[in-house]
Amino acid sequence: SDGIDNWDLKVERMFPIKPDQGFVARFSVEFLNAFNKTNFSGPNVDPTNAQFGRVTSQRGLPRVIQFNLRVEF
């Protein structure tokens, strides 16, 4: 079977709130499996099974987008 082909991306931005006092906010967006590529499992190799030679499942997760906000002080 093929290997897992996932691309994870992260975009982060820092916003100074009160830089003289050290207050900073960080906002980020993470895209897990950003291109939403399907990763198929290997074919069924049991010759006595009716599904022999067929790929009937997949591995991995669908695209996940998560937003993060971090306040540092």
KARA-V606168 format. One record per backbone hydrogen bond with DSSP energy under -0.5 kcal/mol. NH is the residue of the N-H (numbers start at 1). CO is the residue of the C=O. If there is no record, write none. Layout:
nh = (NH/NH)
co = (CO/CO)
//
This chain:
nh = (6/9/11/13/15/16/17/18/21/22/23/24/24/25/26/27/28/29/30/31/32/32/33/34/34/36/39/40/41/44/47/49/52/53/54/56/59/64/66/68/70/72/72)
co = (4/31/29/27/25/14/23/23/18/18/18/22/72/15/70/13/68/11/66/9/30/64/31/7/31/33/59/38/57/54/45/46/49/44/51/54/39/32/30/28/26/24/70)
//
